[in-house]
Amino acid sequence: ARGFALFESDKDFCFNDVFKRADNAMYENKRKNINDMMLRMVVKNGGNNVRINIPLALVKVGIDAGLNMAQVTGGNDSLKNIDLGKILELVEQGVIGNLMEVEAEDGSTVQIFVE
């Protein structure tokens, strides 16, 4: 990835100001497009494992259409209160990887991540 910035006399007081803008531009260019990412959810409950893989582009369409998590998961109680809109907001801010991992008293686990 590359970042490029020119000295702007009304914004920059030193070389470091230009360098920071170039560095930020590099990370913006390097960031993966949200439409190319996947939302992955794994629920483990005893011997039952549920894996859900949804392209984030489809999540965006679903949110725009008013879809909620219970409709996506078929009513799976472990996932029904997940806010897809909040997950999408985090990803748009650059948060990716493991977003949440919860283990209940009964040993069941829920993991949500984006990659």
C-alpha positions in Angstrom: 0.0 0.0 0.0 1.1 3.5 -0.6 0.4 6.8 1.0 1.0 10.2 -0.6 0.8 13.7 0.8 2.1 17.1 -0.3 3.2 19.9 2.0 0.2 22.3 2.5 1.3 25.6 4.1 -2.1 26.3 5.6 -2.2 22.8 7.3 1.4 21.7 7.9 3.9 23.1 10.4 6.6 20.5 9.9 7.6 17.4 8.1 5.8 15.2 10.7 2.4 16.7 9.7 2.9 15.7 6.1 4.2 12.3 7.1 1.1 11.6 9.3 -1.2 12.5 6.4 0.7 10.2 4.1 0.7 7.4 6.6 -3.1 7.8 7.1 -3.5 7.7 3.3 -1.5 4.5 3.2 -3.7 2.8 5.7 -6.9 3.9 3.9 -5.5 2.4 0.7 -4.5 -0.8 2.6 -7.9 -1.3 4.3 -9.9 -4.2 2.9 -13.1 -3.3 1.2 -16.1 -4.1 3.5 -17.9 -5.7 0.6 -15.1 -8.3 0.3 -15.4 -9.3 4.0 -17.3 -12.0 5.8 -19.2 -12.0 9.1 -18.7 -15.3 10.8 -20.6 -16.6 13.8 -19.9 -19.9 15.6 -22.1 -21.3 18.3 -21.0 -24.4 20.2 -23.4 -26.1 22.5 -22.4 -29.5 23.6 -22.1 -31.6 20.5 -24.0 -29.2 18.4 -22.1 -26.7 16.4 -23.7 -24.0 14.3 -21.6 -21.9 11.8 -23.0 -19.0 10.0 -21.0 -17.2 7.3 -22.5 -14.1 5.7 -20.9 -11.7 3.3 -20.9 -8.2 4.8 -22.4 -6.8 1.5 -25.4 -9.0 2.2 -25.5 -7.9 5.9 -25.7 -4.3 4.6 -28.6 -5.1 2.3 -30.4 -7.0 5.1 -30.1 -4.0 7.5 -31.4 -1.7 4.8 -34.4 -4.0 4.3 -35.1 -4.1 8.1 -33.8 -7.7 8.7 -33.0 -8.6 12.3 -30.7 -11.3 13.7 -33.5 -13.7 14.6 -34.5 -13.8 10.9 -30.9 -14.5 9.8 -30.3 -17.3 12.4 -33.6 -19.0 12.1 -34.5 -18.1 15.7 -31.3 -19.5 17.3 -31.6 -18.2 20.9 -27.8 -17.8 21.3 -27.7 -15.2 18.5 -31.1 -13.5 18.6 -30.0 -10.3 20.4 -26.9 -9.6 18.2 -27.2 -6.1 16.7 -26.1 -6.4 13.1 -26.1 -2.6 12.7 -23.6 -2.2 15.5 -21.3 -4.9 14.1 -21.4 -3.1 10.7 -20.6 0.2 12.4 -17.5 -1.3 14.1 -16.3 -2.8 10.8 -16.8 0.6 9.0 -14.6 2.1 11.7 -11.9 -0.4 10.9 -12.5 -3.0 13.6 -12.0 -6.5 12.2 -11.0 -9.9 13.6 -12.6 -11.4 16.7 -15.4 -9.0 17.8 -17.0 -11.1 20.5 -16.5 -14.4 22.3 -18.8 -15.4 25.1 -18.9 -18.6 27.2 -22.1 -19.3 29.1 -22.4 -21.2 32.4 -23.6 -24.3 30.6 -20.3 -24.3 28.6 -21.9 -23.1 25.3 -19.9 -20.5 23.4 -20.7 -17.9 20.9 -17.9 -16.3 18.7 -18.4 -13.5 16.2 -15.6 -12.3 14.0 -15.1 -10.5 10.7 -12.4 -11.3 8.1 
